[in-house]
Amino acid sequence: MKNCAVILAGGEGTRMHSEKPKVMAELLFKPMIDHVFDAAKKAGVSDICVVTGYKAEILEAHLEGRAHTVRQTERLGTGHAVMQAADYIRQNDFENILILNGDAPFIDSETISEALVYHTNRGFIQTVISAKIDEPYGYGRIVRDFNGDFCAIVEEASADKETKKINEINSGAMWFKKDALLYLLSKIKNDNSKKEYYLTDTVKIAVDEKMSVGAYTAKNSDAVLGANTRVQLNGLNERLRRKILEEKMLQGVSIPITDGVIIDGSAVIGSDTVILPGTIIKEGCIIGKNCIIGPNTVLYKTKVGNGSALNQVQAEEASVGDNCNLGPFVHLRPNTNIKNSVHCGNFVEVKNSTVDSHTSVSHLTYVGDSDVGKGVNFGCGVVTVNFNGKEKNRCTIGDDAFIGCNTNLIAPVKIGDRAYTAAGSTITDEVPDDALAIARSRQTVKEGWVIKKKPYREKKY
């Protein structure tokens, strides 16, 4: 039997002042709903149904078919939102249904998994996921009897003085047996001042009908946290940022000063690697041991080998080998493969190219759509001219070649092993192994030309 998660994601989030659905607000470069989605998947939930609402087309496009979606055309409460998924739930062979809030991005896979074990082992038809927090104001309180068994959820507005002292609160996430959820949804009513259907009403109905209901207290007290404003979102970002940095440091990564350092939780970083201020390591990055990353370096889906130094480097969908020295001001664009012991210096850009080991690209050079051999030296200001206005072409540069300053390599062109190009040359034809190519006109000097032509502006000093 399969389990399904229903993620409630129809809210507008008016206090975010955004033209996107609330759940699309980003937490460390990833929409809040993706954090929730990933936690459910990591916990082994096989199917996910997302209830969309405000600007539904934006969220549906973002999901790109990763989940079944249903629309809540009127926002009439959390219970009403889950009702929109009732047909989908009914038509599929699910055993348990997990309800999650798309704007509670700190829910984690461990909490989901452990709550399911608690739910199934104790035979509950409904299990509320709760958490204990220091400041419970505004949340529904979890009320238990003298034996510690769950009794009720009491909302802040209805709580008396003693109930308000309770610091165990409802996270909004719940596990249900499939048939129990469908039954309870049919029983909730909107006889309240807002005429809305509340999912928490299912708890009271189940308790009143002597059904087995429990509350699992999450070990992760952050599981309940959400954001309604940009200020609160900033707080969540900082909280998650610090949590990830502390995890990496405990794993042997050195972050001497955390200013401006942001690391995606999925990043893998080897021990004794140093991360310097202003460095942002986004998703999909793997960094080896004994590296120095930063300052002011941004990496996305990039792999870095052992012992490499990246100073003020931006790299996306690229790979860097062992013992490389890159920067400052280096840009590695997608499909770039930098092999071992390569140096790229000031203002170097590499795109869709392979640069083999022990090659030096020191400064002010563009290497695009090229296959570069071992031990090549690029002089200052070299350009691989890879675009003719219609199509991209590749350059091939052999081992131990020497490309002189201000050389233009007009692709497609091949430079042989140990071949040289003279400074200032524009190379259009193949250069054989061990040859020198000179492609520039002779210098002409016209004596007295400046005095005769006066090409300058008259100076006032």
Disulfide bonds with the S-S distance in Angstrom:
none
